[in-house]
Amino acid sequence: MLILEPMRDALRALRVNILRSALTTLGIMIGVGAVIVMVAVGAGAQAQVAEIINSMGADLIYIFPGTSTTRGLRLGAGTVSTLTEEDGLAIKKEIPEVQVVAPYIRGRGQIILGNANWNTSILGVTPEFFEARDWAVADGRGIVPEDLRGNNKVLILGNTVAQNLGSGSQPTGSLVRLNRVPFTVIGLLSPKGYSMGGWDQDDTVLIPMPIARTRVLGERALSGQLVSGIAVKVKSAELVAHVENEIRELLRQRHRLRPGEENDFWIRNQAEALESRAQSSRTMSLLLAAVASVSLVVGGIGIMNIMLVSVTERTREIGLRMAVGARRRDILSQFLTEAALLSMIGGMVGILLGVLGSLAFTAFGEWPAMIKFEAILIAFSVSAAVGLFFGFYPARTASRLDPIEALRRE
């Protein structure tokens, strides 16, 4: 009963001037709605980063040839081939936390289908490559051990290559020429999208490593057992840092590098780069929410100003209430309730605006916006707290009025 009575009095006072009450809550509405939309947009950005993490592989380690020094000259990274297939086999054998190892060789070439042609990246791979990269074949089949042993001229198209060749959604069975060598298309890779570095992962073709060495890449192919890189898939993303250190020590031993001597290879940890990007996304989300929260403060100041005006207008009413027995705390609770009610009404309307704004952002902005219940709850709670905080001064001012002086005022 003690709570309901101030609520009734507050609603009665707010109904006296509905337009002014609505305009007073406008800042709170905008603030709550903006917070919900900005948090939803930030959550959508984080979801995209998570999708990139799944695409790139947080449990994936790449090993590349490093630099070397010849007659005092330090050559650039990757200019000297230092990795071999045996290195990959040793990693798989010596490090139990490794799930699969996939060495590969890389080059470029022209692929021709009928009257269409396209210059693309060529990867000579082993069957383990698909598991290491979590790369599925959308149509047809992947490369199998028999293709390596038989030196089979089979090829798998990336999605971008298939589109530019106009081979349609089911290219399997097509005959193409890759660097003037005839190949049979046996599969189409599932779309992978762009990498963190901005290159199109679907702009590639996969062929068995032996045929890539002997027929397709020609003099550009690495001789013997040398490879362009090694992809290592770890059993768990939490083990990546440990496995990276194990790989580094193992390769230094295999390459007979003395203590203090620079590595002739370098290791790229996908998890570190992806976590850095995820952290940037989280920071941006917090920044957007903080900027939107400024509107809540502005709305709170608006409530305080209007409540001060209301105290001035209702001075005689306050004096009359005190004269008939109302205590200071009764006046304080009445005006605090009005301020809180204003902010809560604004908060509820702001929630509706925020949800509709998030849905509109997704529908028309071509950007995923994920509405977070936690953001709605926090925004509404903050709006109520803002009303109480900025309404306290006007309420305190009203409660400290002298009843005799208040009754004398016109």
N, C-alpha and C positions, 0 to 999 in steps of 0.2 A: 504493500500500500504506500509505503514511504517513497518507493521508486516510481510508482504509477502516477502519483499526484504531480510531481515535477514534470513528468512526461506530458501529461494532459495540459498543464499550464504552458509548457514550451510549444506544443503543437498549436494551442490557441493563439499564442503570441506570434508565431511564424505565419499563421493564416491571415493575420491582420494585413500584412503586406507581402503577398505571395511573390510578386515580381521581384521585389528587393531580395527576398530570401533566395529565389532562383538564381539571381545574378551573383549573390554572395557565394553560392556553392559552385559557381562556374570554374573558379580556379582549382578547387578540389577535384571536380569532374575531369578536367583536362589533365591534372597531375596524375590521378589514379589511372586514367585511360592510357596516358603516355607511358607510364611505368610498365603496365601490362603489355603494351605493344612492343616496347623496346626489349623487354625481357624475352618475349616470344620470338622476336627477330634474332636476338642473341642465341637463344636456344636452338633456333633453326640453323644458325651458322655453326654451332657446335655439333649438330647432327650431321652437317655436311662434312665437317672435319672427321667425325667418327667414320663416315662412309669412305672417306679417302684413306683413313687408317686401315680399314678392312680391305680396301682395294690394293693399297701398297704393301700391306703386311707389316704389322708391328713386331712380328716374330721373325722377320727376314733380315739377314745380313748379306751385304754384297762385299766381295773382295775383288779389288782391281790391281793391275800392275802398277808399281810405284815408279819413282824416279831413280836414276842411277848417275854415277859420275864417271866420265871417260876422259882421261888425260886432263883432269882439273875442271872439266866442263860439266855442270849439273844440268842434265836433260829434264824436260818437263815430265809430269806424271803421266804414265801410260805410254811413253815413247819407247820404252824397252819392255818386251814381253818377259815376265818373270814367273808367271803362274802356269802350272801344268795340270793335266788331268790327274796325275798321281797325287798332286797336292789335295785335290778334291777327295780322292779315295782315302788318303791319310786322315783328313778331317773327319770323314764319316766313320772310319775305323777307330780312331784314337779318342774321340770326344763323344761320350755316350748321350749327352744332352741334345745332340744334333738329330733331327728327324730325317732330313733328306738333303743331299748335296747335288747341285746341278751346274756343272761347268758348261760354258757356251763360248762360241766365237761369233763375232759381229762384223758386218760389212754393209755395203749398200750396192744396189743394182737396179736394173730396169726389168720390170715384169710386163709381159705383153699377153693380152687375151683378145684375139680377133683384131679389130682395128683400134682397140684401146690399149694404152700403156701408162705406166706409173712408176716413178722412181721412189723406192722405199727402202726401209731398213731390212737387212737379212740377218736372221739369227740361226746359226747352226746349233741345234740343241740335242739333248738326250731325253728319253722318256721321263726322267725325274723332274724336268723343267716345269711341267704342268703342275705338279704337286707343290714344288717349291714356291711358285708364283701364285698358287691358288687360282689358276687360269683354266676355266672350263672350255670345252669345245661345244659350241652351240649346235653345230650340225656336222655330221660325219664322225670321224674318229681322230684320236691323237697319234703321235709318233710312238711306235712300239719297238722293242729290242730287235725284232726281225728286220725292221727298216734299216737299222744301223748295220746289222750283219750282212744283209743283202745289198747294201749300197743303193737302196731303192730311191728312185727319183719321185718322191712324194712331197707334197707341200700343203701347209695350212695357212689360210689367208686371215689377216687381221680385218676387222670390220671396215676401217677406212679404206684399205686397199680394195676390198670387194666392192665398195660403193663407187670408187673411182674407175674401176674396171667395168662397172655396169654388169656384174655377174649375177645380180639378183640375190634373193635371200637364201637360195639353196645352190651354192656354186660347186658342190661336190661332184666329181666326175669330169669337170672341165679340164681341158688341156691348155697349159700356159707355157710360156718360155721365160725363163729367169736367167738373165745374162746369156741369152741364146741357147740355154740348155732346156730341153723339154721336160716338163713336170706334170704330174697328175694331181689335181687338187683333191685332197682327201678329207678336208674339214674346214670349218669356219669358226674362228675364235669368238667367244662371248665378248661384247663390248667392255673395255676396261677404263676408257676415259683418259683424261690428261693426268700426267704425273705432277708431283709437287714442283718439279723443275719447269713445267709448262710444255713438255713435249707429248705428242699424241702417242699413247701406248698402242693404239690400234693400227697405227701406220707401220706395220711390220708383217713379214712372212716368216714362218718357221719351217725349217727343213732339217733332215738328219745331219748331225755333225760331220760324219765321214764324207758325204757327198758335197757338203759345203767346203771342206778342205780341198778335195781333189778336183772338183769340176766347176763350182759356181764362183768362188771368190778368187780363184787363180793365184796370181803372184801376191795378191793382197792377203791371202789366207795365211794363218800361222802354221808354220811347219811343225812336224813331229807331234808332240803332245801339248804344245803351248796352247793356251786359251786366252780369250779376251777378258774373262771374268768368271767368278764362281758365285752362284747364289746358294746361300745356306739357310735352310728353314729350321728354326729351333723348336723344340717340343713345347715350350711355353714362353710367352713374352717376358715373364719375370726372369728368365734365365739368359736373356740376350746379352746383358753386360758381362756375365760370367763366361759365356761361350766366346764372346769377342776376345776376352783376355786369353782364353785357352787357344784360340785360333792364332792369335798374334805370337804366342810363345812357340807353338808348334811350327809355324811357318818360318820363324827365325831360326829354329833348329834345322829344319829341312834345307833352308837356303844358306846355311853355314854363316850366319851373320855374327860377327864378334860383338861382345858387350860394348855399348856406346855407338856402334855402327848404325846408321840410319836404315830403317826398313826399306826394302825394295818392293813393297806392296802397300796398299792402304785399304782400310776397312771402313765401310759406311754402315752405320747403325741406323736403320729406318726409324726405330722407336724414338730416338733422341730428336730427330728432325720433326717427326709428326707430333711429338709431345710439345715441342716448341711452338708449333703452329696452333695446337689446341690451347696452349696457355695464352697465346696472343688473342685467340677468339674469346676466351673467358674474360680477359682483361677488357676487351672491347665491349662485351656484354655489360660488365660492371660499370664502365664509363657511360654507356648509353642510359642505363638505369639511373645513375647518379645525376646525369643532366636532366632526365625526365623528372626526378624527384624535386628539382628546384621549383617546378610548378606547384608542388604540394606546399612548399614554404610560402610561395606567393599567395596561394589560396588561403593559407592560415592567417597571413597578414590581413587579407581582405575580410576574413571573419572577425578578426580583432577590431578592425576599423568600424565595421557595421555594428558590432556589439556595443562599442563605445557610443556610437550615435544612438543606439537603442536605449542605453542607460540614460543619456541626456534627455531623450524624448519622454521617457517613462519615470522621470524623477518623482513626480507627484504620486504616481502609482506605488513606487517603492516606499515613499514616506507613509502613505496610507496603510500599506501592508505592515510596516513596522509599528505604526500607531495602534493597530488592532492586535498586536501580539506576535508578529513574525520575527523570528530571530535572525541574526546576521547570517548564520549558516544556512537558513532557509532561503534567503535572497541569493547567497552564493551558489547553492545547489541549483536554484531555478535558472540563473543565467549560464551556469556551466552546462546544464542539461540542454539549453537552447543551442549553445555553441557546439556541443558534441552531436546533437541531432542534425544541425546544419551540415557538419562535416560527414556524418554517416550517410545522410541522404545523397550528398555529393559523391561519396565513395561508391554507393550502390549504382548510381547512374554512370559513374566513371568505369565501373567494372563492365557494365553493358557496352559502353563505348569502346573499351579496350578489347573485349572479345570480338565485337563486330569489326573493329579496325584490324585486328590480327587476321581474321578470316578474309577481309578485303585485301590485305597485304599479300596473302598467299594466292588469292584468286587473280589479282590484277598486277601484282608486282613481280611475279615469276620468281619468288623467293620463299623458301619454306619458313613458316612462322609456327612455332610450337607453343601453344598456350600452357603455361605452368600454373597449377593450382596453388603452389607455394607463393608465386608472385601475386596472385589475386588476394590470398589471405594476408600477406604482408602489406600490400598496398592499402587494403581496407583498414587493417589495424593501424597503420601509420596515419591514415587520414583521420581516424577517430582520435588518435593521440595528438595530432596537430590541432584538431578542434579544441581539445581540452587544454592544451598548452597555451594557445593563443587566446582562448576564451577566459583563461584564469584572471588576467589583469582586469578586463572589463567587469567580470563577476565580482572580483575583490573590490573594485571601485564602487560598484553598486551596494555591496554589503556594508561598506564603511560610511555611507551617507548618514548624516544626522537627520533623524525623522522630522524634527521641527523645521530645519532649514529646507528639507525636501518638500514639505507641504507648503512652504511660503513661495516656492518658485512657480512661475507661470509656465 
